[in-house]
Every structure is written in C-alpha cells, then in structure tokens.
Amino acid sequence: MGALARTDICIVGGGIVGTALAAALSTSAFASHLKVTLIEGGDLFALPDERTNYFSNRVSSVTPESAKLLKRIGAWDRIPEDRKKPFAQMKVWDALGNGKLAFNAPQTHAASCMGWIVENSWLRKSLTESLGSSVSVLNKSFVEDISSGEGSGLEWPILTLKDKSKIQARLLIGADGANSLVRKYANIKSSGWDYPQKAIVATLKVENVEGNNNDVAYQRFLPGGPIACLPLSANRSSLVWSTHPATAAKLSKLSTKDFASFVDIAFRNPVEDLKYLTGLIQEDGSLPSTVNLEEEAAWGRQRLVEANMNQIGAPPAHTTMPKISGVIETSRAGFPLRFYLSERYVSDKRAALIGDAAHTIHPLAGQGLNLGLLDVGTIAKVIEEGLQSGSDIGNIHTLQNYASERFAPNLGMMLAVDSIGKLFRAESDPIVWARSFGLNMGIPFQDSRTWP
C-alpha cells in the first residue's frame, strides 16, 4: 500500500474550472490556509501558442461576471489585452424566416461590452500563474480509484493514483468533466442525451467591412444547428458550427479553401444553396469540376434580391458580417454535443461537483464555462462561510448551501438553451413564423433591438 497523504480539499480535474477554484481558495483571505491538492491528468502547465495572429480553435465566451471573478483571483489581468477580444454586440438571425435581432450589454452593467472571447489556453495559463502557495499540483497524474475512508480513522474519501500513492481529503471536488469519477464515487446519477449534432470548430480569416472593428459576434440558426462567428482580433474569428454528424463528416473532408467558402455560404446564402452544395461533396472531400463555389454563392445571393424576398435568411446589406476569406490550416476539429445534468451537486460522502461534472450544456449560447465559473464563485463562498462559522466544510449540510444556490439557475439556463435549439431546428411554416416574430420583437432577450 502506498503512503497516505492528507489534504483539506482535493480537486480532481485541472481544467479551467477546477484550476479557478484552486486559485480562488488560495487567494482567499479566509481559506488560503487550507491545504489544497489539484490533480490533473494532462499537462496543466502547457503553454499557449504566442505567435502573432495565431489563435487556438478552442475558445470561450467570458461574461463580465466571470471576468470579475477571474480578476478577483488575479488571473484576468495576466491575460494579454490582444488575447481577450471584447465584443460589443451580438447579431442573431433565422436562416428560414425573416427574424433577426441585435442585442447589447445591459445598460446598467459596468462593463462596456457584452463579453470577451478568450482562448482556453490563455485562461489556463493565467489561472496556473495565480495559484497560491497553499496549492499542491499533481500534474499528469491520474486517479484510478476513490473509496470511502472507513477504517482509516477518518471517514474522508481516499483517492488512489496511478502511481499507487494515496490521498485522503476532507472535501473532494469533482471538476473532472462529463465522465466524472468523483460523481461515480459520490453515487450521484446523471441523466440527459447526446444531441444529433456535432460541433465543428476552426479559426477563420475574415475581411472586415468598412468601419467594422470585428467587435460583433454573429450567429445564424440553420435547420441543422446554429453557426457562430466570434471575434478574436481585427482579422481573425472563431467558428462554432453545430450540424448533423453526416454533414460534419462531409465538411471535415473539404480542402481548407472549399471549407472557408462553405462557411461563408452558411452565413450568407439561402438554406437551399447550402443543402444543394453539401450534397455535391464527394467521399474524398472533393467537388465536381463543374462546380465553382464563388459563382454559386454569388448567384444564390443575387437570387434573393431579384426575388424580392426581403432578404429572408440573410442579414441586410448594411449590417453584413465580415467575409470569411480563409481558415487557418490544422485548426479544424469536431466534437459531439451533449445535454447532461447531475441529479445532485453534493453528496454525504464529502463530495461536490462543479462545471461539466455537474452539468453539460449545448454551446449555442456560449454559457458552459460561465456556468462553471459561477459554480466556482459560489462554492468558494460557501467554504469561506463554513470556515468563519466553524462548520465542517465537507459536511453535507454545509455543501447543500452551494447546491441550493446553483442547481436551479444552472437547470434554468440549460433548459432555455435546449428549448431554443429545438425551436430553431423546426422547419414547419407556423413555427418559423412564430420564432421570427419573437426575434423581431426582441423576445426573449433583454436590452435588445431588431436590426435597422
């Protein structure tokens, strides 16, 4: 048997959310004396690529509230200004109807933008640099088993690592993702489903329209799922395209040049054009020699105007988004989409779940990381309050304060995002009309307005 080490709090999972909690506790005036152990299977200290105008394909939308938390723990200001791109507005429109909406940051908010688009690699780097001396990092370490501490003198969970060393924790935090081992140990069930979609991500080259600082996020709802273009710099943006797995498989085989053309068509052209051209993609990713994507795209857009269709499914000319001129080589990737929710966030086995271990959400609203950071802020506060009152921070009654504050808001956001996704995948005329009416009336968004 390996040696048994003891710690106050053990966080399994050194992703953004898990590392943020470790940093929050180690910089807290009330909790910095606690011994915190952070276990990460990958390389927590992997450095981001700092090449000029190079951006990773894995990014997150950071809300002002999340930025406030990151600033409080010392991470936000460590991210270079040119690696956190603010966006002042988001424009959303329906590909099948004439519904369109632009919405902005609430007028009462202190921030001058809706949020920032930041590469995950820079978020991780800033957080690891913010870890205090009370945090012990077990990098590239794997948890093989978690068991109850019964018989050890303390009924604290015991973690067995791959190297057979053992750690006993007063409080165990699961930040270990959708397939959480901590959740399994805590006997917490998770329910949900896999979406019939796959997300394609990539870094785009964009050509801005005159006067556009590329500070607007764009999202078009296609029948197969939403496609979003998120600003990274003056001439780079991040793509998140949710679509049918079969379509994603075809798009993944396209040449970089053809893929860029398809992305531009997906944002600008009638849905029929996208469906028709996607159907022409061969098994090897090639297109028939008779097909000229630029000509097909131009003809389709002109057809909209000539048919006097009020630009259905396309943004008005004076608010047209930047043209997609290219895709960064090797930046294309894909991953499945899920909706999963843990039935509880805490357990009487001295365990709590945060981030994706507790809830997995569709990316169409860009709220996955932000929900996780709200979890971090809340559980850190609950731990601080428990320490101040002399409570046992691993006791279920203490932990329940965290669950009570976060479960309902997280569930509400997840159900809202799921409902919006299902609503915009429907193609029947009455539903298309109703949702377009809702968009044009600014429903369900606050501080929103229809496009001029």
N, C-alpha and C positions, 0 to 999 in steps of 0.2 A: 504494500500500500504506500502511495506517495505521501509526502508530508502535507499536513493540513494547515493552510494559512487562513486567517480570519480577516474579514473586512466589514466595514459598516454597510456599504452599498456596492453591489456588483451590477454593472450594466453590461448586458450581453448584446453586442451589436454596436460597432463604431462607425455607423453611417452618420449622416448629418444630424439626425435627431438624437441618437444616443450620445454623440460627442458633445452636442449642445447641452444636454442635461449634465454631463460630467463637468463641463466648463461653468455652467450656471451654479452648480453646487460648490465648486472650488473657488468661485469668486464671490460667494455669498457671505455677508457679514455674520450670518447665523449658522451656516453649515460648512464653512471652509475648514473646520477642524475635523470633519468626518473623513475617514479613510475610504476613498472611492477607487474601485477597480473597474477598468474599462477593457473589455475583451473584444477584439476584432479579428475575424478570420482572414481578411485581406490585408493590404498594406495601408494602414491609416496615414502614413507619412508620405505617400506617393505625391509627387509634386505636379502641379498643373503645367501645361504647356504655355510658356510665356511668349511664344513667337508673335510678332506684331500681326494683327489681323487674322490670327488663327483662333478659332473658338471650338470648344468641345461640343458634341451633339447632345450631351446631357445637361440640361439647364433647368432652373426652377424659377417660377414667378414668386417674388418675395413681396408681401404686402407691407404697408407702413407699420402695422402692428408687429409683424415678425421682425422687421428691421429694428424696431425699438428694443425688442428682446436681445437681438444679436449685438446691438450697440451697448446695452447694459452689461453684457458679459465680456465686452472688449473685442468682439470678433468683427463687427461691421466695418469699423474704421481701418481694419487691417486689409480689407479688400481694395485693390487699386480702383480709382474712380472710373477708369476706362474698362473695368471688368464688371461693373454693375450699371447696366443701362436703364435709365428711368423711362417709363412710358407714360404719357400724359393722357392718353385716351385709348379706348378700345372700340373698334367698329365691327359690328356683327351683322350678317345678313343671311337670308334664306335663299338657297340655290333654286328652289322650286316655286317660291312665291315672290312677292314684292316687299316683304317685310325686311326692314333694316333699322338699325339702331346704333347710335354712338353714345357711349357713357363715359363719365369722367369721375375723378376722385370726389367724394363728398365735399361740399363747400366748407363744412365745419372742420375738416381734417387738417392737421398741422402740416402734413406733407404736401408738397407742390405737385405730386404725381400720384398716379394710381398704384404704382409699384415699380419694381425693378426686375429685370431679367438677369440672372447671375448663373454662371457655370457652377455645377455641383462641385467640381474640383477646387474652385477657389473658396467656396463655402467651407469645405472640409479643411483646407489649409488654414484658413483664418481661425477656425474653431480649435484645431490642434495647437495652434500658437497661443490660444487663450487659456489652455488648461493650466490650472494652478498646481502647486507642488503636492497637494493632497491627493492627486490622481495618479494611480499606477496604471500604465498602459501595457496590456499584454497583446502585442502586435503579432499578426499572423499566427494567432492561437485559435484552436477550435475546441468548443465544448462538446464532449462526447456523451455526457450523461448528467442529469440533475436528479438528485434524490433528496428525500427528507433527512433531516439531521437527527432523527430519533436514535437514541442510544449513544450519541456523541457528547451528551451533557448539555447541549443546546439544541432546541428544535428549529434550527436555522437550516435553510436549504444548502446542500453541498454540491458543488459543481466539480466534475471530473474532466480535466482537459485531455487533449490527445497525447500529451507527454506524460500522462498519468498523475500529474500534480493535482492537488485538490484545494478548493477554496470554499470556505463557509461564509455566508453573507447574512447579515442582519435583515437586509432588504434586497430582494432580487428584482431588477428591472429588465423587462424584455423589450429590447429595441431591435430585435433580430428578424424583422421583416415578416412577410406574409406566411412563411412556413416556420413560424416561431417555435423553437424548442422550449422556451420558457412557458409559452402558452400551453403546450402539451403537458409540461410538468405541473402546471397550476390547475389542470383539469378544467380549462376554460374552452368551451366549444366555440367554433367559428362557423358561420353559415353565409352563403352567398352564391355567386355564379361567375362563370367566365363569360365575358361578352363575346358575341360572334364577330369580333373585330380584332385587328392587330394595329398597333401604332407604329408608324414609320417616322423616324426622326432623322434629321440631317441639318447641316449648316449651309445656309443659302447665301449666294452672292446676289445683291439687289442693286437696282439702279433707281435712285430716288427721283420722284417728280420734283419740279422746281419749288423751292421753299420748304420742302419736307425734310426735317432733320432725322427722319426714321425714328420718330418717338411715338408711333402709334402701333398698337397691336391689332391684328386683323384675324377674324375668324368667320369662315363661311360654313354653313351647315349643308352638307351634301347628304343625299339619301343613305350612303354607306357609312356616314360618320363625319364629324367636323374636321376641317383642315385649318390650322392656325399658323400664322407667321408672326413671330415675336422678335422685336428688335434687339440686336446685340451691339451694333455700332452704326456709324453712318452708312456703311455699305455691306453689312452682314446681318443676317437674321436667322432665327432658329425655326425649323419646321417641325410641327407635330401633326401628322395626318393619320386619323383613325379611319380605317376602312375594312372591307371584308377581307378575310385571310387570303382568299383566292386572288383578289385584286392586288393585295400587298405582295404576294408571291410574284405576280407579273411585273409589278413596278420595281421590285428589287433586282430584276434581271436586266432592266434597261441600262443603256450606256448613261454616263453622267450627263451628257448633253441632252439626250432624249428625256431623261428623268426631270431635268430642270424645265424643259418645255411642258411636260405633263403637269408639273406643279403649277406653272403659270396658267395653264388651261383650266386646272381645277379651281383656281381662284376667279378667273375672268370669263370663262365661256359658259354657254348653256350646258346643262347636265347631259343632254343628248350627245353633245360633242365628246365629252369625257367618256361616256359609256361606249360610243362608237369606236373611238380611238383605242381605248383599253382593250376592246375586243380584237383589235388587229395585232396586238403584241404576240409574237411567236414564242415557242417554247424556249428558245435560246435568248430571248430578250430583244430580238431584232424586230424591225418593222418592214413591211413590204417596200420594195424600192420605189414604188409609185407614190408613196405617202410622203408629203412634205409637211411636217408638223407646223412650221411657221405659217405656211399658206393656209392650212386647215384652220388654225387658230384665228387668223385674221378674217377669214371668210365667215367663221361662226360668229364672231363679234359684230361684224358688219350686218349679218343677217338679223341680229337682234334689233339694230337701229332701223333697218329698212322695213321690218315687220311692224314697227311702231309698237313694240311690246312693253314700253315703259321700262326698258332695261331689266326685265324680270330676271332675277337670279344674278345680276351683275351690279356692281356699285356705279353710281353716277360718275360721269367723266371727270368732274372737277374734284372728286374725292377719291379718285382711283389710287389704289395702293401701289407701292413700288413694283417695278417689273422684276420678275425673277430671271436673272441673267445667267445663273450658273449654280453649281453645287460643289462644295469642297470635296475633293477626292477622299475616299475612305470614310466620309462622315456619315454615310447612310447606315442605319441599323433599324431593327424592329423588335418589338416585344409584345406579348399578349396583354390583354386588358381584363381587369377583374373588378368585381364588387364583392368584398368580403368584410364581415363585421363580427367581432368577438362579442359573445353574449354578455360578457362582463369584462371590466378592465382590471379588476383586482381579485385577489384570492386570499383565503385564510392560510395559505401556505407561504405567506410573506413575499408575495409576488405581485407585480403590477405591470401592465402592458402600455406602451406608448407607440405612436407612429404607426407604421404599416403592420406591426404586430397586433395592433388593436383594430385597425380599420384600413381598408384598401379601396381607393376611390378612382373613378374614371378621370382622366386628365383634362377633360374638356373645359373645366373651369380653372385649372391650374392651382387647385387648393390642397393637393396632397401634402406637400411639405409644410404649408402654413398650418394645417390642422395638427400636424406632428409637433410643430414649434409651440402651438397653443397648449398641447399636452405637456410639453416641457415646462413652460412657464407656470402652469397650474400645479404640477406635481412637485416642482421645486418649492413653490409657495407652501404647499401642504406639508412638506418635510420641514421647512423652516418653522411653520406654526407649531408643528408637533414638538420640535426641539424646544421652542420657547415655553410651551405649556408642560413640558416634562413627559410627554406621551411617548410610547414606543412607536418609532417610525415604521416598523414592519407590521404593526398590528392592523388587522382588517378594519377596525373602527377608524383608525387614522387614515388609512388609504381610501376608505369609502368617500372621504371628502373630495378626493381627486376625481373619482368615478362619477360622483353626483354632479360635479361641475362640468365635466367634459362629455359624458356619454350622449346626452340629449342634443347638444349643439352639433356634435360630430354626425350623429344619425340624421339630423335635420338637413345638414349640408349634403350628405351622401344621397339621401332620397331625392332632394331637389335636383342634384346633378343627374342622377339616374333618370328622373322623370323628363328633364329637358332633353336628354339624349334620345329617349324613346319617342318623345313628341316629334323631334325633327327627323327621325328615321322614317316616320309615316309618310306615305305618298298619296293618300286619298285627298281629293279636292277639298272637302269640307274642313279637314284638319289643316291642310296647307293654308286655306283662307283664314282660319281661326288663329293660327300661330302668327301669320303675317300681320293680322290685325293687332295681336298682342304686342309684337315687336314695334310696330309703328306707333302704338300708344305708349310705349315705354314700359311695358309690363314684361317681366316682373322686376325690372331694375329701378333703383332709386338714383337720383341725380343723373338722369339720362335724358336724351333728346333724340328725336328722329333726325336723320341726315337732312341737310338743306337741299 
